[in-house]
């Protein structure tokens, strides 16, 4: 019986499902291509290195300095608060170095989001970008709450008393005890300031930050004049178990398990703001690394110095968490100094709130401009050069969060998202260090590549040499390792980084929780620590066996892969120390984001558009260079949009058919990319050597002619001669 031709073929459904899954996976791991116009932006480049530095300092030295120091000292660590801030600061500094390298190499708005998109893939990039949106919203809301609480304390709680008496809604649990109208209002006011323009907002931030730094210097110097070392010795001091509330060093490996370190980390959140301002920096290659590194170092000094002075001035049990520094001066009889501290606190928290609301819409803009978030949020005002819709909508959402949530929930919620972004960026540094250049860095193509004029044997040798020296390739001395020998450049390193992250998660969990159980379980925890440590060291060894990219001309993280691996481990340790409810809230936020991505972003991503790759990685060469005296040597295709790409591809196919040309992978021949527009280059391909007919052809007067290709015809003789 003849088979029905219209009936579906057996096995077609599974193949269709397999094809769909393969297509989806390809979309999830596709990366962002950066062309030669990577510095072009609709935003206004108006920020100097000093302004970037002050913006970063303003983002970090805010509520953390004037509120968080008192909270961590009084509720958690006592005098060890300075150690908590030092640990959190070192972890932040390691992460800051990774941001500095990427910020100089990829001068685009989006910070960790765009770094991940270029290096790891689209799905991870969206997770990081969505995480950054959460970070800036929560950061701004928490600072607004602290700002409101500080104002209320300075006026003897009159604001909160009035709210209790006149508002019908006084209990918002499980959110906050009561709504905070002051926090809601201050977010809206700062949001309107951000809409005015980048330069105006930056000037305002610089003034506030300078005032804040002057007050910090005053606090440290004046506080040291009233220092009392007995405050570090009595009340439990730094010793474990002396006081029931001072439990910072009661755990094994106290330098990791300080409970205040994860909370103290909130004080260093904000240096990544500079990465979001990359498209508004005048000199991003220099300004971003300098601003990030200098601001983090100064912030560490400020936090450690102020926390030490605070616990030396008054016993940690008498610190007022709501206004620790101002209250400390008043307890010592310096009421006038308390007023100065209050002024610095208000300036600092306003600057921090301004920086967070400044970076928030730029993160949304980066997502929307790449098509991963709704397109209207990528609109930029023609007058102020600010993403106005993203500023309005997400500024209002931030105000609602400040109205409804208390500061304790916000701080932990903020830390987990920030730590995740820092971890992914540190891992990306390792991956990219063992890869070739980003597309926009590969500038400077020689119009006549030196390898073309060599013979076939020399060309093969040159190709092999370049492949052998390519970043990510196994070093020649270790080519005998069987598992690594056949891997593609960078593939083994990427796999090793993933395995290393798994080992670090296991090691961190054992260190944090494995030694609080019974003796029997502690033995197994010790065995697990040794096993995970050995695995971690082995992955670092595997990574080190490959060749690094030594041609990065901008700022580079030192001691790769060790330093980024340490950064990842410290961040993971702080992440696993957070409460389970924080992870649940974070998971809910991620689920909402993934729904947005799979319903909109995966279909509207600009990476899926035809011709989205701005630079191609191939050239078209003649199969036999001796076939003609003057040959169209290189046809470089730079595709800008789908229409032009289609037309250019048609012309290329005609050229290949007419001239017996072939496509060769550009990356096999040269590290330098094409930098010209679509063009045909005509050169004298014969050198000063004998041809097949025995005649010699001079090469000293070789001419290079650059003409536009018209209709694929090779009879065009209108050429403008140039010396090679």
N, C-alpha and C positions, 0 to 999 in steps of 0.2 A: 504494500500500500504506500502510495507516494505521500511524503510528508507535506503538511500544510505550510506553504511559504510564509504565511502571515503569522503562524504560531511562533511564540518566543523560543529562541534556541535554548537548549539545556545549558544551564550554568551561566546564562547571561546576567541574571539578577545578582548572584554573588560577585561577578566581575564588576557590575555597575556600582555595587556598594563599596567594593574595594577601591574603585576609581574615585568615588566621592570622598572616601576617607583619606586617600592619598592626596587629593586636591586640597582638602581642608588642612591636612598637616603641613602641606607646602605653604599655605597662606599663613599659618600660625608661626612659622619660623622664618618667613621672609624678612629681610633687613632693609633698612632705609638707605637709599643711595644719596650721596652728597656730591653735587656737581661743582664746577669751577665757580659758580655763583653762590657758594655757601655763605659768603659775607653779605649778600644782598638781603634786604629785609624791609617790610613796610614800616617797621618801627624806626624811631629816630635815634641815631648814635650820638649821644650827648653826654655820657657819663665818663668821668675821668677815673684813674686808678684810685685816687684819694676818695672820691665819692663812693666807689664800689666798696672800699675798705670800711668807710664809715657806715654804709648801709649794712654790711655784714656784722659789724660790731653792734650796731643798733638793734639788729635782729636777735643777737645772742644775749647781750647785757640788758635785760629788761626785768620782767617779773621774776626770772630766775635769781638774779642777784639780790633783789630787795624783799622777795617773799619766800622763794624756795630755800635759800640758805637757812632761814629761821625754821622752816618746816622740817627739813631734813635733820638739822641739829637738835631740835626739841623733841621730835617724834621718833627719830630713828637712831642717829649715830653719835650724838653728843659732840665732843671735840674732834672725833674722827670724821666729821663732815668735810674737813679739808682733804682727807684722803679719798673720800667718795668723789669729790669734785676733781681731784687729780686723776683718778682712774678714768672717770667719764671724759675728762679733757684729753687724756692720751688716746683713748679710743676714738674720740672725735678728730684728733689731729691726724691719726693714721687714715681715717676716712677722708679727711680734708685733702690730703695729698692726692688721693685718687680723683677727687673732684677737680683738683687743680690741673691734673694732666689732661683729663677729658675736656675741661672747660677751655683750655688753650687749643686743643686739637679740633674740637667741634664747637665753633662759636655760634650756637643756635639756642634759642629760648627753649626751655623744657628741662634743663638740668639733667638729672639722672634718667629721666624718661628718654630723651633723645640719645644719650650715651648708650642706653640699653638697646634702643631701636637699631642703632648703627652696628652694634657688635653682636648681640645675642639673638634678637628676633622680635617679631611684632607682638606676640602674646605676652611675653615677659615685659616688653616695653609698656604695653597698656596697663599691666598690673602695677608697674612702678609709677606710671603717670597718674593713674587713679589714686594710688597711694600718696603721691605728692599733693594732689588736690585735698585729700583728707588731712595731710600734715599741716598745710597752710590754714585750712579752715579751723582745725582744732587749735593750732597755735595762736591764731588771732583771737579766737573765742576765749581761750584760757587767759591770755593777757588782758583782754577786756574785763573778764571777771576779777582778775587781780587788781586792775586799775580801779574798778568800782569799789572793791573792798577797801583799798587803801584810802580812797576819798572818803568813804563812810567812816573809817577809823579816825581820820583827821578832824572830822566834824562831830566826833563823839556819838557815832551811830545814829545820827538824826535821820539819815536817809532810810536806813533799814527800819527804824521805828515808824516813820511815816508810811512806808510800804505796808507794814503789818497792819496799820490802823485803817488804811483807805482802800487797799486792794481786796476784792472779794476772793481771789484765788491766792491762797497762802501756802498750799501744800501740793507740790508737783511730783512727789515721789511716784515711781522710782527714778525720776530725773533729779531735780534740785528741790531743796526744801521750799524755796519760793522763787518767783521770777525776778530777774535782775534787769530792771528798766534802764539803769545807768549804763550797764554793759551793752545793752541793745542800742542805746542812743549813740554811744561813743563809736561803735563800729560803723554806724551809718554816716557819722560826721567824717571819719577818716576815709571812708569809701568815696565820698564826694571829693575829698582832697586828691585822692589817687586819680580820679577821672580827669582832673584839670590838666595833668601832663606829667611826664617822667622827670623833666628837669625841675619843675616846681616841687614835686614830691621829694626828690633827692636833696634839694636845697633845705627843705624843712627838716628832713631826717638828719642832715649833716649838722645843723644848728643844735638840734636836740641831743645828738650823740656827743658833740663836743662838751656841752654842759654836763652831760652824764659822766664823761671821763674825768672832768675836773672834780666833780663831787666824789668819785671813786678814789682819786688820789687823796682828797681831803679825809675821807673815812679811814684809809689805811694809816696815814701819818698821824692823825689825831687819835685814832684808836690805840696805836702803839704806845702813846704817852700814858694811857690808862690801863695798860696790860697787867694782868695778875696771873702768874704762872700757877697759882694754887687752883685756879679754875680748870686747869688741865690735869691736876693731880687728884683733887677731891671729887666727890660725886661719881666715883667709878673711873674717871679719867679715860685713858686709852686702854686700860687693862680689861680683859674679858671677865664677865661674871661679877664685877664689883657692884654693879647697880642693875636692878631688874630691867630697866628700860634701855640700858646701853648694851645692846646685843650685837653690835656691828662685828665684833671679832670672835663671837662665840662659835663660829663655824670653821670647819676645816678649809684651808686655803683662803684665809680671811681677805687677801688682796683681790680675790675674785668674788667672794660671796658677801661682800658688804651690801646690805639691803638698800642702802641709800644711793648706791652708784647708779642703778637704773633710773631712779627718780632724779638724781643730780644730772643725768644725761640731758634732761629737758633744758637745762641751762645753756647747752651748746648747740641746740637746734637753731638753725638759721643761717649758717655759713653757705648752705646750698642755695640761698637766695641769689648769690652772685651768679651762679650758673644760669638762673632764669633771666638774668639781665644781660646775657652775652650778646644779644642782638641790639642792645642799647649802649654797649661799651665802645669807646672810641678805639681802643687797642686791646681786643680780647686776648690775643696771644700772650701779652705781657701782663695786662691789668688783672685778669682773672686769677692766675696763680699767685701773684703778689697779694692781692686783696684777701684771698682765702687764707693763705698761710699766716700773714701778719695778723689778721683779725682773730684767728683761732688762738694763736700764741698769746696775744694781749688779753683775750678773754680768760684763758687758763690762769694767767697771772692775777687778773682781777678777782676771779672766783676764789682761788686758793688764798690770796691775801685777805680778802674781806671775810671769808669764813674763819680764818685763823684769828683775825682781830676780834670778830664778834664773840667767839668762845673764850677769848682772853679777857674781854671787857666785863662780861657777866657770866655767872654759872649757866650752863646749858639748860638746866632745869627751869630757869627763870626767863628764858627767851620767849618773847611774844611772837608766835608764828605769823600773825597778820601784818605786823610792822616791826620786824626784828631789829633793824638797825636804828630807826628813830627811837624806839622804846629803850634800846640799850644806852643811847646817849642821854636820854631823859633820866634813866635810873642812876646814871653817874652824875647827874646835876647839870648837864650841858643842854639845857632846853633850846637854846639858840642853835646849837649844832643839829638838834633834831629837826628843826625847820629847814635847814640846808639839805639834810638827807631826804626830807619829804619832797623838796623841789627836785632833787636829782632822781628820785624814784618816779615822780610823775613824768619827767622828761624821758627817762629810760623806757618806761612802759609805753609811752606814746610812740616813741621811735620804733620799738619792737612791733607794736600793732601796725604801724605804717608799713614796715618792711614786709610783714606777712601778707597784708592786704595788697601790697605792691606786687609780690611774686605770685599770689594766687591766680589772678586772671591770666597771667602769662603762661602758667601751666595748662590752664584750660585752653588757651589760644593755641598752644603747641599741639595738643591732642586734636583739636578741631581742624587746624590747618593741614594735618596729615590725614584727615578723613576718618579718624577713629572715634571722634565725638561729633555731635551735631554741628553742621557747617555754620549756622548763624553765629556761633560763638567765636569764629575766627575773624569776624569783621573788626576792622581797625578804623578809628576815627581819622578822617582826613585832616582835621585841624589839630588835634592833640596827639595823634599817633599813639593812641591807647586803645586796647581791645575793650571797648566801652560796654558791650552787652555782657561779656563774661564778668566784668567788674561789677555791674549792677546786680546780676542774678546771684552770683556766688557771694558777693558782699552781703546781700540780704539774707541768704542762707546762713552765713557766718553769724550775722546778728541774731538770728533765731536760735542757733546753738548756744550763743552766749546768754541768751535769755532763759533757756530751759535747763542747761546742764551745770553741775557744780564743778569747781576747778579740779578736785581730786580725780574724778572720772576722766576729765579731759586730759590731764597730764599723762596718765598711763596709756590712754588711747593714742596720744600723740607719739609716745616713745616707740611703740611697736612698729608703727608704719615707717618712722624715720630709720629705725635700726634695720628694717628689711631693705629699704632703699640703699643704705650705706653698704650692706653686705653684698648686694647684687653689683653695685658699682665697683667694689674692691675685686670681686671675682672677674668682672669684665676687664679690669686693668691687666690681669694675668693673661686672659684669653687674647686680648688685642696685642699684648707685647710679643706674642709668638705668632702674629699674623703679619701680612704685608700691609702697606699703607692704606689709609682710607682713600677713597677715590679723589676727594678734592685736594689731598696732599700731594698727589703724584703729578706735579707740574714740571714742565720743561722737556718736552719731546724734541729730540733732534730730528729735523725734517728728513735727513738721510741717516737712518740708523747705521751705526758702524758695523753691525752684524750682517747687514744686507750685502755689503761690498766684499765680504769674505766668501771664500768658497764653501761648498756644502760641508766639507769636513770641518773647517773652522767654525762654521755656523753650528754644527752639532756639538762641538766642544764648548762653544760659548753658551749654548742652551743648557748643556749639562752642568756647566760651572754655575750658571745663574740659579738653576734648580737646587744645586747643592748648597748654595749660599742663601737660599730663600728662608725667611723667618718661619719657624715652626717645623723645620726639617730636622731630623735626628742628626746630631753631630757625627762627623765621620768616624771619630774614635770609638763611638758606641754603636756603629752600624751592625754589629754582630747580634744585638738584642733581637730575638725573633719576633716578639709581639709588637714591637715598635717600628720595625724596619719597613714594613709595607704600608704604613699609615700615610694618609694624605697630610700635607703641611698644615699643622695646627690642630688636626683631628685628635691626636693622642693627648695634646695639652688640654683641649676642651673637655675630654672625657675625664682626665685626671682631676681637673678643677671640680667637676661635679662629684666625683667620688670623695675628694678632699672635703667638700662641704658636708657630705653625709657623715664622714668621720668626725668632723668638728661638732656637728649637732649631737652625736652620741657622746662624745667626750664632755661637752658642756653639760649635758643632762646628768651624767654620772658625777661630775665634779660638784654640781649644785645640789643634787638630791641623793646621790648614791651612798653617802656616808652619814646620813641621818637615820638609817635603819638599824637593824640588829647586827651583831658582830658577824654572823654568818653571811648576811647580805653585803656587809662592808668588804668582806674578803672577795666576793665575786665582783663587787664594784671596783676594787683595786685591780683585779685581773682585766676587767673591761677597760679601765683607764690605760693600762699598759698596751692592750691590743689596739685600741683606737689611736694611741699615740704613735705606735709603730706604723700603723696604716697611714697616718697623716704624714709622717716623715717619708715614707716610701713614695707617696704621691708627689711630694715636693722634689724628691730625687728624680722621678720620672720627668717632671716638668723641666728640671734643670738640665736634663740630657739633650734638650732641643735648643736650637739657635734662636736668640732673641732678635727683635727688630732694633738695630742700633742706629737707624737713620731718622729717628724722631728729632726734629729740630726745635720743638717747643719744650716746655717743662716736662720732666719725666719723674715718676715715682722711683726713688732709690731702692736698692736691695729687693728687686722683684725676682722670685715670687714670694720671698719670706715675709716682707713687710705687709703686703696685701693679705697674706694668709693669717698673720697675727691680727690684722684689723677685722677680718671676717670672724675669727674666733672670739675676740672681745665683744663684738656686736651680738653674736649668737648667745654668748653667756648672759648678756644683759636681757636679751629677748626671752630666754627660757626662765628668767627670774620673775617675769611678770605674772600677774594673776590669771587664772583660767577665764574669768569673766571678760578680761581684756581681749583675749584671743577670740572669744565668742563674738564680741562686738565687731572686731576686725573682720572676722569671717563673714558676718552679715554685710558689711560694707563691700567686701570683695565680691560677694554673690551679686549684689546690685550692679557693680561695675561690669562683671562678666555678662550679665544679661544685656547691658547696653552694648558691649562689644560684639557679642554673637548676633544680636538683632540688628545692629547698625554698622558698627565699625568694620567687621570682617568683610562686608559687602561694599562699603564705600571708601575703603582705604585707598589712598592715592598710590600706594605701591602696587595696586592691582590694575591701574590704568595702563593701556598700551603706550609704550614709549616713555614710561615713567623713569627708566634708567637714563640719566642725563649723559652718561658717557659709556660708550661701548668698550668692550675689552678685546676687540679684534680689529685686524686690518686686512685688506685684500691685496694679495701679492700676485705677480705673474708667476706661472708655474716654471717657465723657462726664461730667465732674465736675458739669455743670449739670443732670444728669438727676434728681437727688434733692437735697433740702436737706441732710440728714445722711447722709453716705456713710461706709461702712467704708473708711478711707483706705489704710492700709498693713497688710499681713499679712506679718510677718517670720518666716521659717522657720529655726529653729535645730535641726538634726538631730543627735541623739545616738547613735542606733543604728538598725539596719535596721527593726525593728518600728515604732518611733515614726515614722520617716521615711515608711514606707508608709502609715500611718494619716493622717498630716498631709497627704501628697500627695493622698489620696482626698478629704479635706475641701476641699482647695484646688481640685480639679477641679470639685467640686459648686458651690463658690462662684463660680467663673469662669462656669459654665454658667448659674447662676441670676441673676447680677447683670450679665452681659455685661461681664466684666472682661477685662483683658489682662495678659500678663506683660511687664514692661519690665526691661531690664538695669540693675541697680542701679548698676553702675560708670559708666554714662553720665551719671548724675545727680549723684552725690555721692562724695566721697572718703571719707566716713565710713561705717562699716559698721553693720549692725544689731547692737544689743547686748541686745535684749530677748528673752524667751522667745516661743514661738508665741502670738500674741495678735491680737486685732482692736481697732483703734483707731477710735473714732467721733468725728468732729469736725464742726463747722459749716464747710462748705466755701465758703460764700458770703461775700464780703467786703462792705465798705461801698460798694457800687456798685449801679447799676441792674441788675435782672434782666430777663429777657425780657418780663415783664408790666409793667415800668415801676416796680415797687416797690423801695424801698431796704431793705437788710438790714444792721443794725449789725454791726460786727466787733469792737468793743471788748470785748464780753462773750462772745467765742467760748469755748466750753467743750470740754474734752477729756475723753472718757470712755473708760476702759480696762476692758474686760470680756472674759471668757473666751468663746471661740467654742464653742457647743454645737450639734452636729449641723448646722452650716452654716445655721441658720435666722436670718433677719434680723428676726424679730419679738421678739427678746429686748430687754426694756425695763428690766431691772434694771441700772442704771448708777450708778457713783459719780462725781460731778462733781468736776473739778479745774480750777483756773485754768490757762489755756494758758501 
